[in-house]
């Protein structure tokens, strides 16, 4: 199995839409290990609606409140541990979506980035295109690299900003896989209109290039 972990520079940056887009492009399965905010709906439901053919693997923890995973778990009376999480079995590529950014806590000791280390997948970073994204993106890249997590590239969401793109490429030493425009209406057909990522899945070797 080959796969990638879709993380973000913050919450609400478009991880779920990017995950759906990648799943559609690569015929991949989808898994959200930790879902918080389920009282408002789940990201798996969004992906399923946008990519009906996608196989959705159930989240290991589904938490009700739209809060950081550690706080949502505490309010639900749930204790999460890294040993709770194992990649689901599949013969297809797997898109794994994180919750929040890489440094959000899961429990008293572990962060989302520690779960990424445990799962052992390369990362795709989703970031906003506008003001503030340089700092947030570079900090996210630094946190991933400090833990030796391979980074496949960055996806920028929002209005094109050539200066920010150049800065992230230069100072982050990273590839921009796509610049995705805002969608007036989020539908399967609108998602299909996004460009292909500058990253190909090599089916013969189950690796990215």
C-alpha positions as CSV (number, residue, x, y, z in Angstrom):
1,X,0.0,0.0,0.0
2,X,1.1,3.5,-0.7
3,X,-0.4,6.6,0.9
4,X,0.0,10.1,2.1
5,X,-1.0,12.1,5.2
6,X,-2.8,15.3,4.5
7,X,-2.0,17.9,7.2
8,X,-2.4,21.6,7.3
9,X,-1.0,24.8,8.6
10,X,-4.2,25.4,10.6
11,X,-7.7,24.3,10.9
12,X,-10.1,25.3,8.2
13,X,-7.4,25.5,5.5
14,X,-9.1,23.0,3.2
15,X,-7.6,19.6,4.2
16,X,-10.8,17.8,3.6
17,X,-11.4,19.2,0.1
18,X,-7.8,18.5,-0.8
19,X,-8.1,14.9,0.5
20,X,-11.3,14.4,-1.6
21,X,-9.5,15.8,-4.6
22,X,-6.5,13.5,-4.2
23,X,-8.7,10.5,-3.5
24,X,-10.6,11.2,-6.7
25,X,-7.5,11.7,-8.8
26,X,-5.7,8.6,-7.5
27,X,-8.6,6.3,-6.9
28,X,-7.6,6.2,-3.3
29,X,-9.3,5.2,-0.1
30,X,-9.8,7.8,2.7
31,X,-9.2,7.6,6.4
32,X,-9.6,10.3,9.1
33,X,-8.0,8.7,12.3
34,X,-9.4,11.4,14.6
35,X,-12.6,13.3,13.9
36,X,-13.6,16.1,16.3
37,X,-16.6,18.3,15.8
38,X,-18.8,15.4,14.8
39,X,-21.8,17.2,16.3
40,X,-21.6,19.4,13.2
41,X,-21.0,16.5,10.7
42,X,-17.8,14.6,9.7
43,X,-15.2,15.1,7.1
44,X,-15.7,11.5,6.0
45,X,-19.3,12.4,5.1
46,X,-18.0,15.3,3.0
47,X,-15.5,13.1,1.2
48,X,-18.1,10.5,0.5
49,X,-20.5,13.0,-0.9
50,X,-17.8,14.5,-3.2
51,X,-16.2,11.2,-4.2
52,X,-19.0,8.6,-4.1
53,X,-16.8,5.8,-5.3
54,X,-14.2,6.4,-2.5
55,X,-13.9,3.7,0.1
56,X,-14.1,5.4,3.5
57,X,-12.4,3.7,6.5
58,X,-14.0,4.4,9.8
59,X,-12.3,6.9,12.2
60,X,-10.7,5.4,15.2
61,X,-12.0,8.1,17.4
62,X,-15.1,10.3,16.7
63,X,-15.4,13.2,19.1
64,X,-18.4,15.4,19.4
65,X,-17.2,18.9,20.1
66,X,-15.4,21.2,17.5
67,X,-12.3,21.6,19.6
68,X,-8.7,20.4,19.7
69,X,-8.6,16.6,19.8
70,X,-7.3,16.5,23.3
71,X,-10.0,18.8,24.7
72,X,-12.8,17.2,22.6
73,X,-11.7,13.8,23.9
74,X,-11.6,15.0,27.5
75,X,-15.1,16.3,27.2
76,X,-16.3,13.0,25.8
77,X,-14.5,11.1,28.5
78,X,-12.2,9.4,26.0
79,X,-8.5,8.8,26.4
80,X,-6.6,8.6,23.1
81,X,-3.2,6.8,22.8
82,X,-0.9,6.4,19.9
83,X,-1.2,2.7,20.1
84,X,-4.9,3.0,19.2
85,X,-4.0,3.8,15.6
86,X,-3.0,1.3,12.9
87,X,-3.3,2.0,9.1
88,X,-6.4,0.3,7.7
89,X,-5.7,-2.6,5.3
90,X,-6.2,-1.8,1.6
91,X,-4.7,-2.7,-1.7
92,X,-5.4,0.9,-3.0
93,X,-3.6,4.1,-2.2
94,X,-4.7,5.7,1.0
95,X,-5.3,9.3,1.8
96,X,-5.1,10.0,5.6
97,X,-6.4,13.3,6.8
98,X,-5.2,14.8,10.1
99,X,-7.2,17.0,12.5
100,X,-6.0,20.6,12.7
101,X,-2.3,21.3,12.4
102,X,0.8,19.2,13.2
103,X,1.2,20.5,16.7
104,X,-2.3,20.0,18.0
105,X,-2.4,17.8,21.1
106,X,-4.0,14.3,21.1
107,X,-3.5,13.7,24.8
108,X,-1.3,14.9,27.7
109,X,1.9,14.0,25.9
110,X,1.4,13.3,22.2
111,X,0.8,15.7,19.3
112,X,-0.7,15.1,15.8
113,X,2.8,15.0,14.4
114,X,3.6,12.1,16.8
115,X,0.7,10.2,15.2
116,X,2.2,11.0,11.8
117,X,5.5,9.5,12.9
118,X,3.7,6.3,14.0
119,X,1.8,5.9,10.8
120,X,4.9,6.4,8.7
121,X,3.4,8.1,5.7
122,X,4.9,11.1,3.8
123,X,3.0,14.4,4.2
124,X,1.2,16.8,2.0
125,X,0.8,20.2,3.6
126,X,-2.3,22.3,2.9
127,X,-1.9,26.0,3.4
128,X,-3.7,29.3,2.6
129,X,-2.4,31.4,-0.2
130,X,-2.7,34.7,1.5
131,X,-1.1,36.9,4.2
132,X,0.4,34.9,7.1
133,X,0.9,31.7,5.1
134,X,4.7,32.0,4.8
135,X,5.3,31.8,8.5
136,X,2.7,29.1,9.2
137,X,3.9,26.9,6.3
138,X,7.6,27.2,7.1
139,X,6.9,26.4,10.8
140,X,4.9,23.3,9.7
141,X,7.6,22.1,7.4
142,X,10.2,22.6,10.1
143,X,8.2,20.5,12.6
144,X,7.8,17.7,10.0
145,X,11.4,17.6,9.0
146,X,12.6,17.7,12.6
147,X,10.9,14.4,13.0
148,X,12.1,13.1,9.7
149,X,8.7,12.9,8.1
150,X,9.1,13.1,4.3
151,X,7.2,16.0,2.7
152,X,5.8,15.4,-0.8
153,X,4.9,19.1,-1.2
154,X,2.5,21.9,-0.4
155,X,-1.0,22.7,-1.8
156,X,-2.0,26.3,-1.7
157,X,-5.7,27.2,-1.3
158,X,-7.2,30.5,-2.4
159,X,-6.5,33.4,-4.7
160,X,-3.1,33.0,-6.5
161,X,-0.3,34.9,-4.7
162,X,2.9,34.5,-6.7
163,X,5.1,36.2,-4.0
164,X,4.0,33.9,-1.3
165,X,4.4,30.9,-3.5
166,X,8.0,31.9,-4.4
167,X,8.8,32.5,-0.7
168,X,7.5,29.1,0.4
169,X,9.3,27.3,-2.4
170,X,12.6,29.1,-1.7
171,X,12.7,29.2,2.1
172,X,10.8,26.0,2.6
173,X,12.8,24.1,-0.1
174,X,9.6,22.4,-1.1
175,X,7.5,21.9,-4.2
176,X,4.1,23.5,-4.7
177,X,1.9,20.7,-5.9
178,X,-1.0,22.9,-6.8
179,X,-2.6,26.2,-6.4
180,X,-6.3,25.6,-6.0
181,X,-8.9,28.3,-6.6
182,X,-11.8,29.0,-4.2
183,X,-15.0,27.1,-5.1
184,X,-18.1,29.2,-5.1
185,X,-20.1,25.9,-4.6
186,X,-18.4,22.8,-3.4
187,X,-19.6,19.9,-5.6
188,X,-18.1,16.8,-7.2
189,X,-18.0,18.5,-10.6
190,X,-16.4,21.6,-9.2
191,X,-13.7,19.5,-7.5
192,X,-13.1,17.6,-10.7
193,X,-12.3,20.9,-12.4
194,X,-9.3,21.5,-10.1
195,X,-6.0,20.9,-11.9
196,X,-4.1,17.6,-11.4
197,X,-1.4,17.7,-8.7
198,X,2.2,18.1,-9.8
199,X,2.8,14.6,-8.3
200,X,2.1,11.3,-9.9
201,X,1.4,7.9,-8.4
202,X,3.6,5.3,-10.1
203,X,1.3,2.2,-10.0
204,X,4.1,-0.1,-11.0
205,X,6.2,0.7,-7.9
206,X,3.5,2.2,-5.6
207,X,5.6,5.3,-5.0
208,X,5.2,9.0,-5.9
209,X,7.3,10.9,-8.4
